[in-house]
């Protein structure tokens, strides 16, 4: 019998006008199809992905659950839900893998339990950081 993974869902939106329901619905359906056991859902609402762990309570609780080895897999909607900084993303991936935990990103169809998935995650982090820099540059030009 295949090992049923204990999964934590991580949901995040940047503004209070946005909602996490679509992320939750899609990730719950994926978990159901895969036979995963969703043991926890962590949410940050109205918080930028550029913020660090101390400014994202849901993200902090997720990392605490990983440290306690309560989950085998983190499922998130997209790489940019986890963060915008390449350094932070790589640190996150290293931290969860050190605890025997993997990552599933729905929009990218990425599973870091594979070597190809780990390489792709690193490449996506580069693009997420680049996108954040472009947005910041546009805002600064607009303010000027």
C-alpha positions in Angstrom: 0.0 0.0 0.0 1.3 3.4 -0.9 2.3 5.8 1.9 -0.4 8.4 2.4 1.3 11.7 2.7 0.4 14.1 5.6 -0.1 17.4 3.7 -0.2 21.0 4.9 -1.8 23.5 2.5 -0.3 27.0 2.4 -2.6 29.8 1.1 -1.6 33.4 0.7 -3.1 36.5 -1.0 -1.4 40.0 -1.0 -4.4 42.2 -0.3 -7.4 42.0 2.0 -9.6 42.4 -1.2 -8.4 39.0 -2.5 -9.7 35.6 -1.3 -8.0 32.2 -0.8 -11.1 30.1 -1.6 -9.9 29.2 -5.1 -6.5 28.1 -3.9 -8.1 26.0 -1.1 -10.6 24.4 -3.5 -8.0 23.4 -6.1 -5.5 22.1 -3.6 -8.1 20.1 -1.7 -9.2 18.5 -5.0 -5.5 17.6 -5.9 -5.0 16.1 -2.4 -8.2 14.1 -2.7 -7.2 12.7 -6.2 -3.7 11.9 -4.9 -4.9 10.2 -1.7 -3.1 12.7 0.5 -4.3 13.4 4.0 -4.6 17.2 4.6 -3.7 17.6 8.2 -3.4 21.4 8.3 -4.1 24.6 6.3 -2.1 27.7 6.9 -3.2 31.1 5.5 -1.8 34.6 5.2 -4.2 37.2 4.0 -3.2 40.7 3.0 0.5 40.0 3.3 3.1 40.4 0.5 5.2 37.4 -0.5 8.2 39.7 -0.1 7.7 39.8 3.7 9.7 37.5 5.8 8.7 34.7 8.2 8.2 37.1 11.2 5.7 39.1 9.2 3.7 36.1 7.9 2.0 34.2 10.8 0.6 31.4 8.7 4.0 30.8 7.0 5.6 30.8 10.5 3.1 28.2 11.8 3.7 26.1 8.6 7.5 26.1 9.2 6.9 25.2 12.9 4.7 22.2 11.8 7.5 21.1 9.4 10.1 21.4 12.2 7.9 19.2 14.4 7.7 16.7 11.5 3.9 16.9 11.4 3.8 17.0 7.6 5.4 15.1 4.7 4.4 17.6 2.0 3.6 21.3 1.6 1.1 22.0 -1.1 0.8 25.6 -2.4 -1.0 27.2 -5.3 2.1 28.7 -6.9 5.8 29.5 -6.2 4.9 33.2 -5.7 2.5 32.3 -2.9 5.6 31.1 -0.9 7.8 34.2 -1.6 9.4 36.6 -4.0 13.0 36.4 -2.9 15.2 33.7 -4.4 17.2 33.6 -1.2 14.1 33.0 0.9 12.7 30.4 -1.5 15.9 28.4 -1.5 16.2 28.7 2.2 12.6 27.4 2.5 13.3 24.5 0.3 16.5 23.6 2.1 14.7 23.8 5.5 11.8 21.6 4.5 14.0 19.0 2.8 16.2 18.9 5.9 13.1 17.8 7.8 12.1 15.2 5.2 9.4 17.3 3.7 8.7 17.9 0.1 6.8 20.6 -1.9 4.0 20.5 -4.4 3.2 23.6 -6.5 -0.1 23.3 -8.3 0.2 26.0 -11.0 3.6 24.7 -12.0 2.8 21.0 -11.6 6.0 20.8 -9.5 6.9 18.1 -7.1 10.3 18.6 -5.3 10.5 14.9 -4.4 12.1 14.5 -7.8 15.5 15.9 -9.0 13.8 17.6 -12.0 11.3 19.2 -9.6 14.0 20.6 -7.4 15.8 22.1 -10.4 12.6 23.6 -11.7 11.8 25.1 -8.3 15.1 27.0 -8.3 14.6 28.3 -11.8 11.1 29.5 -10.9 12.4 31.3 -7.9 14.7 33.3 -10.1 11.8 34.5 -12.2 9.6 35.3 -9.2 12.4 37.5 -7.8 12.8 39.2 -11.2 9.0 39.8 -11.4 9.0 41.4 -8.0 11.9 43.7 -9.0 10.1 44.8 -12.2 6.9 45.6 -10.2 8.9 47.6 -7.6 10.7 49.5 -10.4 7.4 50.4 -12.0 5.9 51.6 -8.7 9.0 53.7 -8.1 8.8 55.3 -11.6 5.1 55.9 -11.0 5.8 57.6 -7.7 8.5 59.8 -9.3 
